């Protein structure tokens, strides 16, 4: 299937503002692009690109005071299949894990492994290791945390979510992936596009957050917020938690004036 993805984001800046942008499809999905991935910047500004510590594609610019518009629209090919399920994926002993996965066992800004370790072992210590354990975590978080956009709080951590019992998609992911790390399963945060393909339409469209775990020698997708396989996830960035994958980082005062995201299936003839 073909999916049209893109965004139109506007800021009002009080002064000259350096910015870091993480608004591109992840390198692992670039081969699926069926159109150019060109960032439109108004006013026209020099933009430089680099890869961060986690292999995400990033850009940086220096914006002048006033209004700034960032926009992009392109096409990407997707399998059209729901998230793959691997119920027999095994959990590795820590000594057998690849070096590059170890960072995703550690505490991070929003994921307090030390504060939730006893809770995780009490809740899930008797579950079968591997895929069934991660699924049990997702089911528990899905059933015990109440979703609501009005619960959004950029300072909320996994421990805060556990205590309050409420949050948005990033909070569901932070709590679930923290429980995984507590149980010695590498887990990383993911942000990207996930449209309403194959499910009832929910507006307005937004970027989404989910997580991946390392089982059976590869990374697998899990989503504690929805807790069902979904169609059309497009990864943009991965990191230890949401702090590593902020779509825009402004080094100065910036007021969000416009935020529009698209992720819709289109026919080949329409493309």
Secondary structure as the mmCIF struct_conf table of DSSP 4:
data_model
#
loop_
_struct_conf.conf_type_id
_struct_conf.id
_struct_conf.beg_label_comp_id
_struct_conf.beg_label_asym_id
_struct_conf.beg_label_seq_id
_struct_conf.end_label_comp_id
_struct_conf.end_label_asym_id
_struct_conf.end_label_seq_id
STRN STRN1 UNK A 2 UNK A 13
BEND BEND1 UNK A 14 UNK A 15
STRN STRN2 UNK A 17 UNK A 21
BEND BEND2 UNK A 24 UNK A 24
HELX_RH_3T_P HELX_RH_3T_P1 UNK A 27 UNK A 32
STRN STRN3 UNK A 33 UNK A 33
BEND BEND3 UNK A 35 UNK A 35
STRN STRN4 UNK A 40 UNK A 42
BEND BEND4 UNK A 43 UNK A 43
STRN STRN5 UNK A 48 UNK A 51
TURN_TY1_P TURN_TY1_P1 UNK A 53 UNK A 54
BEND BEND5 UNK A 55 UNK A 55
STRN STRN6 UNK A 57 UNK A 63
HELX_LH_PP_P HELX_LH_PP_P1 UNK A 64 UNK A 64
BEND BEND6 UNK A 65 UNK A 65
STRN STRN7 UNK A 66 UNK A 77
HELX_LH_PP_P HELX_LH_PP_P2 UNK A 81 UNK A 81
STRN STRN8 UNK A 82 UNK A 82
HELX_LH_PP_P HELX_LH_PP_P3 UNK A 83 UNK A 84
TURN_TY1_P TURN_TY1_P2 UNK A 87 UNK A 88
HELX_LH_PP_P HELX_LH_PP_P4 UNK A 89 UNK A 93
HELX_RH_3T_P HELX_RH_3T_P2 UNK A 94 UNK A 96
BEND BEND7 UNK A 97 UNK A 97
HELX_RH_3T_P HELX_RH_3T_P3 UNK A 99 UNK A 105
BEND BEND8 UNK A 106 UNK A 106
STRN STRN9 UNK A 108 UNK A 108
TURN_TY1_P TURN_TY1_P3 UNK A 109 UNK A 110
STRN STRN10 UNK A 111 UNK A 111
HELX_RH_AL_P HELX_RH_AL_P1 UNK A 113 UNK A 124
TURN_TY1_P TURN_TY1_P4 UNK A 125 UNK A 126
BEND BEND9 UNK A 127 UNK A 127
HELX_LH_PP_P HELX_LH_PP_P5 UNK A 128 UNK A 128
TURN_TY1_P TURN_TY1_P5 UNK A 129 UNK A 130
HELX_RH_AL_P HELX_RH_AL_P2 UNK A 131 UNK A 144
BEND BEND10 UNK A 145 UNK A 145
STRN STRN11 UNK A 146 UNK A 147
HELX_RH_3T_P HELX_RH_3T_P4 UNK A 149 UNK A 151
TURN_TY1_P TURN_TY1_P6 UNK A 154 UNK A 155
HELX_RH_AL_P HELX_RH_AL_P3 UNK A 158 UNK A 164
STRN STRN12 UNK A 166 UNK A 167
HELX_RH_AL_P HELX_RH_AL_P4 UNK A 169 UNK A 182
TURN_TY1_P TURN_TY1_P7 UNK A 183 UNK A 184
STRN STRN13 UNK A 187 UNK A 194
TURN_TY1_P TURN_TY1_P8 UNK A 197 UNK A 198
BEND BEND11 UNK A 199 UNK A 199
BEND BEND12 UNK A 203 UNK A 204
STRN STRN14 UNK A 208 UNK A 215
TURN_TY1_P TURN_TY1_P9 UNK A 216 UNK A 217
STRN STRN15 UNK A 218 UNK A 222
TURN_TY1_P TURN_TY1_P10 UNK A 224 UNK A 226
BEND BEND13 UNK A 228 UNK A 228
STRN STRN16 UNK A 231 UNK A 231
STRN STRN17 UNK A 233 UNK A 239
BEND BEND14 UNK A 240 UNK A 241
HELX_RH_3T_P HELX_RH_3T_P5 UNK A 242 UNK A 245
BEND BEND15 UNK A 247 UNK A 247
STRN STRN18 UNK A 248 UNK A 251
BEND BEND16 UNK A 252 UNK A 252
STRN STRN19 UNK A 254 UNK A 266
TURN_TY1_P TURN_TY1_P11 UNK A 268 UNK A 270
#
